[in-house]
Amino acid sequence: MSDHHTHVQDFFGARAADWDTRFPDDGPAYAAAVAEIGLREGDRVLDAGCGTGRALPPLRAAVGPSGVVLGADLTPAMLEAAVRAGRDREGQLLLADIAALPLRAQSLDAVFGAGLIAHLPNPAENLRELARVVRPGGTLALFHPIGRAALAARQGRRITPEDLRDEANLRPLLAGSGWDMTSYVDEDARFLALAVRRG
């Protein structure tokens, strides 16, 4: 396991038990972001870096009982917290690395990633892996329940020009990884970038 993986597991593992209680009001923001993806009944969707699975209920509601919902995370404690919250009933949980997903090429209609981009060790390669598992024309949603400025303030830091979520950085990063950005919103109340996989 790489140092990055160990760091991610240590960071999130230590916070998994009380993660949901630290952010109790995020549910509506997750539901609104999922609604913007445009999922349909029967679609197949992955929550990449699903954590405690907060996106799984709105994803399941969007694709219905005939759809497939997967939640993948690198941290066992986060998946255990998802099970304790009963979110494993909304989708199948996978202990998996986003860098090498155990999924067939073009097997999904969409990927949802909440807070994901800042934790990718190799963003271009990792976004290419997400493109690999999504069909041409499928959607990627990169989301955070608060915007970049609000998040930086919460963490006691300033936004830097290198921030991957900055539109000027994210658009070419996505383009070089097989995605075309179609929408970008960065407000205090949320961050949401939508992209479509090129054919």
N, C-alpha and C positions, 0 to 999 in steps of 0.2 A: 504494500500500500504506500502511496506517495505521501510526502510531508503535507501536501495540500489536503489530501483526503483525511489524514489524521487530524489536521487542524479543524476542518469542517465538522468532522464527527465529534471532536472534543467540544467545539463551540456550541453546536446545536444539541448535542447529547446532554450537556449541563443545563440547558434551558428547556428541554422538551416537556418536563412535567408541568411547568406553569406557563408554557408558551401561550395557550389560549386565554388564560386569565390575564396575561399582560396586555393583550390586544382584544378586549371583549367586543368592541364595537365595529369590527372590520367586516362582519357578515354582509351587510348591504353593499359595500364597495365591491366585494368579491362577486356577488350576484349580478351587479350592474356590469362589471367587466365581462363576465361570462356571457351576458346577454348580447354584448357588442360583437362577439365572435361570429354570431350567425349560425350556430350549430343547428342541425336538424334532427328530427326523430331518426334513430338508427345509426347516427354517426359514431365514429370511433375516435376517442380523444384521450390524450395523455396529460396528466398534471405532472410536469417535470420539476423535481425538487418539491414534492407535495407537502413535506413537513408533516403537520398533524392532520392534513387532509381537509382544510377549511374550504377548498374549492370543490371538493368532490360532490357535496349535495347539490349545488347549482349546476354543476356539469351533468350530473345524473338527471336532474329535472329537464335540462336542455335536450339531451339525447334520448330520453325516455327508456322504458324497459327493454326495448330492442337494441339500444345502443350499447357501446362498450366504453367503460370508463376505467382508466388505469391511473394509479398514482405511484410514481417512482421516487425514491429518496435514498440517499447514501447513508443516512443515520438511523440505525435500528431503534434508538429511543424515540425518535420522532414517529416512526411507523407504529411503535407500541402505543404512543399517545393517541394516534389516529384510531387504533383498535379500541382503546378504552373509551374514546368519544363515540364509538359506534359507526364511524365513518367508513369502515371496511365493508359495511352493508351497501354503500353507495358505489363502490368500485373495487377492483382488485389491486391490492398493494404489492409493490415489487421493491425489494432491496436491490437497488441497481445504481450504477454510475451513469450519469448523463453522457459521459464520454464514450460509452460502449453499451448502448441499450440492447437488451435481449429481445429485440423486435425485428420482424421482417421489414425489408425496404418497402416504402410506400404503403404501409399497412394502416396508417392513421389518416383521419381527416383534419385533425387539428392538434396543436400542443398549446397548453397554458402553462406559463411560468411565472409564479408570483415571487418577487424578490430574487429571482434566479440569476440575472445577468451579473450581479456584483460578486457572485460566488463561483463563477466559472473559471477554472484554472487556465484554460486556453479558449477564450471566447470564440474566435473564428472557427476553430476545429469543432468545438462543442455545438455551435449553431449549425455547422455542416452535418453533424450527426443527427440533430433534430430534423434537418431538411431530409436526410436519408429516409427517415421513417414516416414522413408525411407525403401523401400523394401530390402530384403537380396540381396547383390551384388550391391546395390546402392552406390552412391558416396557422400562424404563430401569434400568440398574444403574450407580450412581456408586460407584467403588471406589478404595481406596488400600491398598497392602499393609501399611501400618502405620496405627495410629489417630492421631487429631488430637494428643493429648498427646505421643506418641512422635515424631511428625513435627516438632512445634514444638521439642522438645528437640534433635532432630538438627540443626535449622536455627538453634539458639541463640536462640530467641525464645519468647515466651509466647503462649498462646491468648488471643485477644481476644473480646469479646462480639460483634464484627462478623463473626467467622469464618462464612463461608457454609456450612461443613459442620456447624455446630452445628444440632442438630435443630430448635431454636426458630426458626432462620433458614431452614433448608432446606425444611422442610415447607410454609410459606406461599409460598416462592419457587417450588417445584414446582407447588403448587396454582394459582398465578396464571399458570402456563405450560402448563397442560393436562394435568398429571400428578397422580395421587393416590399419596402415599407409603404403601407397604404394610409396609415393614420398615426398621428402622434399627439398625445395630450400630456402636458406636465403642469398640473395645478396643485395647489396646497392639498386638496382633497384626494388626489390620485395621480398616478402615472400609468399610462397605457399606450403601448406602441403595438400596432397590428401590422403584420406582414403576410404576404402570400408567397408560397413556394413557387419558384419558376419551374416551367415544364421542361 
